[in-house]
Amino acid sequence: MVQSVLSVDLPRAADGASAHGVETLEQCSDAELVAAVGRREQHALEELVRRHGGWAARFAQRLCGEPQLAEEVVQSAFLRLWEHPGRWEGRASFPTWFYRVVHNLCIDQLRRTRTNVDPLEESLADPAPTPPELLERRQRGLGVQQALAQLPQRQRSAIVLSHYEERSQAEAAAILDISEGALESLLSRARATLRTLLRDQRH
């Protein structure tokens, strides 16, 4: 993931810009790394990708469905950070802010690429032979994912953040830019819809 994100050419740092050693980078806070990105220190961006690229990619794939689309989203998110590091003002933690960036980019991508094809179709397909007990377990898991894919986008985002990403109620609400009460309402509707969809799958 780190290599794919940084495969896009970045502007060269200005002459004279300092570069931290690896040990120093690992000891830096996110805020210090973002400040270094503002000084065009590419190694600082690489460290942020190392720290946050994995969960950002998993989150994007759960929302977008397609691995390739998720990778494009995460690339765009880190490139935006490189180009506009000042957009993170420090009021929220860096992960909370970056979750919001990735979430919003996912929504934008889905709106542009939505077709009649299930967006999770590619990630769900697995032609490899599977033992019966694993097949049954996989089918149950795929049923949940397929039901999740049918949720309205806001409900899906709320479920992914709260249950898959295990964000706190306050953090999930901040990422979605809604109140905690609104988040509770989204989760309640999403759970009810999922129960109905899963029940229908069994009949």
C-alpha positions in Angstrom: 0.0 0.0 0.0 2.8 2.4 0.9 4.5 1.8 -2.5 1.3 2.2 -4.5 0.4 5.5 -2.7 3.8 6.9 -3.3 4.0 5.7 -6.9 2.5 8.9 -8.0 5.2 11.5 -8.6 5.4 14.2 -5.9 6.9 17.6 -6.4 10.5 17.7 -5.3 11.3 19.3 -2.0 12.7 22.7 -2.1 16.5 23.0 -2.0 17.8 23.0 1.5 14.8 21.3 3.0 15.8 19.1 5.9 15.2 15.3 6.1 14.7 13.5 9.3 16.4 10.1 10.0 14.3 7.0 10.1 14.6 6.7 13.9 13.6 10.4 14.4 10.6 9.9 12.0 9.3 7.0 14.0 9.4 9.1 17.2 7.6 12.1 15.7 4.0 12.8 16.4 1.5 13.0 13.6 1.4 16.8 14.1 5.2 17.0 13.7 5.0 14.9 10.6 2.3 17.0 9.0 4.4 20.1 9.8 7.3 18.4 8.0 5.0 17.7 5.0 4.3 21.4 5.0 8.1 21.9 4.6 7.9 19.5 1.6 9.8 16.7 3.4 8.7 13.6 1.5 10.0 11.2 4.1 7.5 12.6 6.6 4.7 11.7 4.2 6.1 8.2 3.8 6.0 7.8 7.5 2.3 9.0 7.7 1.5 6.4 4.9 3.3 3.7 6.9 1.3 4.6 10.0 -2.1 5.2 8.5 -2.2 3.7 5.0 -3.2 0.2 6.1 -6.4 1.2 8.0 -7.2 3.8 5.4 -7.1 1.2 2.7 -9.3 -1.3 4.7 -11.8 1.5 5.5 -11.9 2.6 1.8 -12.4 -0.9 0.6 -15.3 -1.5 3.0 -17.0 1.6 1.7 -16.1 1.3 -2.0 -16.2 -2.5 -2.4 -13.5 -2.5 -5.2 -9.9 -2.8 -4.1 -8.7 -0.8 -7.1 -11.2 2.0 -6.4 -10.2 2.0 -2.7 -6.5 2.3 -3.6 -7.3 5.3 -5.9 -9.2 6.9 -3.0 -6.3 6.5 -0.5 -3.8 7.7 -3.1 -5.9 10.8 -3.6 -6.2 11.3 0.2 -2.4 11.3 0.8 -1.8 13.4 -2.3 -4.2 16.0 -0.9 -2.3 15.9 2.4 0.9 16.5 0.5 -0.6 19.4 -1.5 -2.6 21.0 1.4 -1.2 19.9 4.8 -2.7 23.0 6.4 -6.2 21.7 6.0 -5.6 19.6 9.1 -5.9 22.3 11.8 -5.4 20.0 14.7 -8.9 20.4 16.3 -9.5 16.7 15.8 -6.9 14.0 16.0 -5.1 13.3 12.7 -6.7 9.8 12.3 -10.2 11.2 12.9 -9.6 14.0 10.3 -8.1 11.5 7.8 -11.0 9.1 8.2 -13.2 12.0 7.2 -11.1 12.8 4.1 -11.1 9.1 3.0 -14.8 8.8 3.7 -15.7 11.9 1.6 -13.5 10.8 -1.3 -15.1 7.4 -1.2 -18.6 9.0 -1.4 -17.5 11.2 -4.3 -16.0 8.2 -6.2 -19.1 6.1 -5.7 -21.3 8.8 -7.0 -19.2 9.1 -10.1 -18.8 5.4 -10.8 -22.1 3.9 -9.6 -23.6 1.5 -12.1 -26.1 -1.3 -12.0 -23.3 -3.7 -11.0 -23.0 -4.5 -7.3 -19.8 -2.5 -6.2 -18.8 -5.5 -4.0 -19.0 -8.0 -6.8 -15.3 -8.1 -7.6 -14.2 -8.4 -4.0 -16.8 -11.1 -3.2 -15.9 -13.3 -6.1 -13.7 -16.3 -5.2 -13.7 -19.2 -7.6 -11.2 -21.3 -5.6 -12.5 -24.5 -4.2 -13.4 -24.4 -0.5 -14.0 -27.2 2.1 -17.7 -27.5 3.0 -17.4 -26.0 6.5 -15.4 -23.0 5.2 -17.8 -22.6 2.4 -20.7 -22.3 4.8 -18.8 -19.8 6.9 -17.9 -17.8 3.8 -21.5 -17.8 2.6 -22.6 -16.4 5.9 -20.0 -13.7 5.7 -20.8 -12.8 2.1 -24.5 -12.6 3.1 -23.6 -9.9 5.6 -21.4 -8.0 3.1 -24.0 -8.2 0.4 -26.6 -6.9 2.8 -24.2 -4.1 3.9 -23.7 -3.1 0.2 -27.5 -2.6 -0.1 -27.7 0.0 2.8 -28.0 3.7 2.0 -24.5 5.2 2.0 -24.8 7.1 5.3 -26.1 4.0 7.1 -23.3 1.9 5.6 -20.7 4.4 6.7 -22.1 4.5 10.2 -22.0 0.6 10.5 -18.5 0.4 9.0 -17.1 3.0 11.4 -18.8 1.7 14.5 -18.6 -2.1 14.0 -15.7 -2.8 11.6 -13.4 0.1 12.4 -14.5 0.1 16.1 -14.5 3.9 16.3 -16.0 5.4 19.4 -19.5 7.0 19.1 -17.9 10.5 19.4 -15.3 9.8 16.8 -17.6 8.2 14.3 -20.0 11.1 14.6 -17.1 13.5 14.1 -15.9 11.7 11.0 -19.4 11.8 9.5 -19.8 15.4 10.7 -23.1 14.7 12.5 -24.2 14.7 16.1 -24.0 11.6 18.3 -27.8 11.5 18.4 -27.9 11.5 14.6 -25.3 8.7 14.5 -27.5 6.6 16.9 -30.4 7.1 14.6 -28.4 6.0 11.6 -27.1 2.9 13.4 -30.6 2.0 14.6 -32.0 2.2 11.0 -29.0 0.4 9.6 -29.3 -2.5 12.0 -33.1 -2.8 11.4 -32.5 -2.8 7.6 -29.7 -5.4 7.9 -31.8 -7.7 10.0 -34.6 -7.5 7.3 -32.1 -8.1 4.4 -30.4 -11.1 6.2 -33.8 -12.6 7.1 -34.9 -12.3 3.4 -31.7 -14.0 2.3 -32.6 -17.1 4.4 -36.0 -17.5 2.7 
